[in-house]
Amino acid sequence: MSANQQSSKTNQKGGVIGRPLDRVDGRLKVTGGAHYAVEFPVENMAHAVLVGSTIANGSIKSIDTSAAERAPGVLHVMTHENAPRLKPVSTNPAEGDAAARRVPLQSPTIYYSGQYVALVVAETLEQARHAGELLRVTYDEQPPAIDMERERSKAVAPKGKVAGKPADTSRGDADAALAAAAVRVDEIYRTPTEHHNPMEPHATTAVWDGDKLTVYDATQYTYGVRHTLAVTFGIPEENVRVICKFTGGGFGCKGTVWAHVGLAAAAARAARRPVRLATTRQQMFANMGHRAETEQRVALGATREGKLTAIIHEGLSHNATYDEFVEPFSKPTHMMYACDNFKASQRLVPLNVGVPTYMRAPGETPGMYALESALDELSYKLGIDPVQLRLVNHADTDPDEKLPWSTKLLKESYHTGAEAFGWSRRNPKPASTLEGRFLVGMGMATAVYPVNHFPSSARVIVRQDGSALAESSTHDLGTGAYTVLTQVAADTLGLPVERVSVEIGDTNLPRAMVSGGSSTTMSVGSAIQGAARAAIAKLKETARADSRSPLYGASADQIVAAGGRLTLANNTSKGETYTEILKRAGMNEVEAVFDMQFNDKPKTHSSHAFGAHFAEVRVDADFGEVRVTRFNSVFDIGRAMNLKTAASQMKGGIVMGIGMALMEETVYDKNLGHVVNRDLAEYHVPVNADVPPIDIVLLENFDEHASPIGAKGAGEIGIVGAAAAVANAVYHATGVRVRDLPITPDKLLGKGALR
Amino acid sequence: MNPFTYKRATDSAEAVREVAGNRNAKFLAGGTNLVDLMKMNVQQPDTLIDINRLALKKIETTANGLRVGALASNSEVANDRRVREGFPVLSEALLAGASPQLRNMATVGGNLLQRTRCYYFMDTTFPCNKRVPGSGCPAIPGFNRIHAILGASDKCIATHPSDMCVALAALDAVIRVEGPKGAREIPMTEFHRLPGDTPHVDTNLQPDELIVAVNLPSSAFAKRSGYLKVRDRAQYAFALVSVAAALDIRQGRIGAARLALGGVAHKPWRSLDAEKILTGAQANEQTFRAAADAVVKDAVPQKHNAFKIELARRAVVRALSDVANRGAGGAA
């Protein structure tokens, strides 16, 4: 049962917003009609493969390409010795979109294992792959720095900001308040390196026509790819066209542009052929970023009544040696709870790994695991129910920005979730429930994610036949963007969804920003709403100016659009269809473009999505195997455009959170620096049997400050806090507090209430 | 992946002949392990002899049990009524392994010859004594959470990944093979080898020998048998520790016992010491604990896998208790 609270009231007009429509692209996907980056047919195409370094630190001494070049079908072998000089691109999102400033194949220096050292182009994929294996590379090898613990003395302050704030921030005096606190929790929490592992590996097909370049890419950011390639090759942006009709999952690792994209284009130019380059799963464990491991100290001071008097959140995350990415785990702690004394500090430990990157709720995901675990520990020390403790410390305004919340249904999330889950049946005593061989426990945690929106443009065309088209170069990562945007356009235009189509993923369409930060629905949805309104306004103008129209002379605000018609608001029998208006005016269509700006007004409110997770686990009392048996989560994500796809986003996030809690971990060999579990057999993500029934409630809300369409963003909040809810349930079941994820059987065996 | 020649054999004699003349030839059955290893250059045969057309798919009732053809798929064996009733541990072990898609392709013979899932073996970036003899074992100083606690050597600490083989070890299975010099039979317990100084040799099967069948002798203990697998996720994960247990219990006393473990050694680990303790003893927790202690008596942990010793002990007690409680005959 999925009790969606958000149902009728947000739909007062009986419109299509919120309706749990099936995906409009579902048929294409299940019939193979949806083309991903490697599936666009291109004539005369050659194949490229990348070859990775077999050392993690040092430099290339020599590369013998002779055998590879003689191999059948080989068209080109590229190394740092003959690669074209490619220009670096900024990684600052305001200026560029590269994932790392370092350009591949420009020098013999090796920074991490698997770093590209060569590229081979051949007639077939098999020939390219075989030739790649014939390269003979020798290295000057240095011992790699891989172990964050061993290298911790080399920790440095980030050069840039940490999620927009200085790396060291404070309000009040957290240290003094902690020392004076009646009750304290002061613990270290660790999260391991994790990889995104979208189903679709990164891939690029590059086609040159003179100095014009067309690229089919697996990306979350078509315009970012266009910009990066234009800078890389020193050509005008208009010369580059990037197409991405479907993205097979991204989770952040396709939000910036990795080295293989430019290399595919360089290979196509060198071979004078269209080139397709698909990376392997193993290469994705080295070259497409990851969530950096963290070591987080969370210290909480509280009164005996549970009021927080001090919060300290500080620690380390790892970084590459050649660029900077901070996993901003302290970010949510700035604003989560009401507390006068707060301090945050982050440091980076450079290691011989590829540069980390954004991964689903960067910052919030590891940070809220630590903070919500610490809150849980505090609840037991105080003897206060974990939900009650969070209500006591509820922030009624943003304590960081000192602004009112735009909307915040967090208290309702706690209450609704506790009720649906049956939280009141929980025995407060840990390790108190044994059912057969299983210790059973319940845990909860808070979810939060900020509202991010980016300037976006859209075009809407209403055609004489009564159909419409909405366009913007955004992306569908499997999230349901096609469907949701269709609903926004149909609702605004007063047309049935079947009459509206949406085109995305092509830089020939109006500009959209990265599909990241849970921004797409808000940003592009609002742009499409604006363009659709502008198109309707043009139709109104046409009708009002036409003496043959029943709406002749009516003022624009007297006219409404519904059911494919313009009518008087107070007399819907007086009006006419879009078809009639356009036909009489001799117009095939009416077109409008809208540029959505978000930050053009002073900020008056702080906007975040909120939620609460409730999880039940069963722990095998002999073996320490943890299985999640139920999940109830409640969210305030503003207005949901489609209750089905929105709930699916929440569920997907929770599944990923279960994986984070119980199994996900990238392991590096500490001596040689290679990832040891670099495939999906050994890097565990949850399989169906690991996933329990997940019940999602989306609270009814419309946040006009967050976005014109009332939404707050849905892509990431589902994972935030989910791992903490599971970890807290494991503690409640067993009495064992595991502070380093994932919670595998070896960390529980024989401890606490386990036999 | 190296270029290779592909040939299809029509009978076992032809298959053996093809391989006998070429040390770099390999038989190809389901391909669920070999093809992956070839793609990753872990194995580089220059010739594949496809044996899928050979008449080795049948599961036949024999005078003293079952004869399972080497090309019977893991799914077919797991779901065979005679296997489920007479040898439940085998059915359960097969269903605990891989995924339905893989089980539909994977064969009995191929499962016997599965290579280790040691990370270091599977990735040619690392040295590995099993892949390149003499190159070293980076697992010993490296990350060894999934590695062996029994029977390892200073050359190799890999484990055997199969679930099926653990069940076969507990069932006194016999592997029937054909080679240039004719047919012979290898007891399951002698089929796989410990690493010693030659970890690159997994089994006592000769390179030119073809597995044609597995013989399963019926017994009272085979009928009262079961498989337990402890792992990091609910499905589609290799065992941290697994146990195949088989007991013949009469009036509360154990007449015969078989006990084999997976995930702990380079081969399915049959514990004769534990079986000795079990045989003739009362079927109770005290006996099972004594047996479990005997299993891990000589266990040697690596840096990251000491937990496996305690886990193995507990898994043995649980598996024996479950089998004792379930009554003879048939998977639950």
Interface residues (C-beta under 8 A of the other chain):
Chain A: T54 S113 E126 R129 H130 E133 Q282 D622 F623 E625 R627 L662 M663 V667 D669 K670 N671 L672 H674 V676 N677 R678 D679 A681 E682 H684 P686 V687 N688 A689 D690 T744 P745 D746 L749 G750 R755
Chain B: M1 N2 P3 N41 R117 Y119 Y120 M122 D123 T125 F126 P138 P141 G142 F143 R145 V230 R231 D232 R233 A234 Q235 Y236 A237 F238 L240 F307 E310 L311 R314 A315 V317 R318
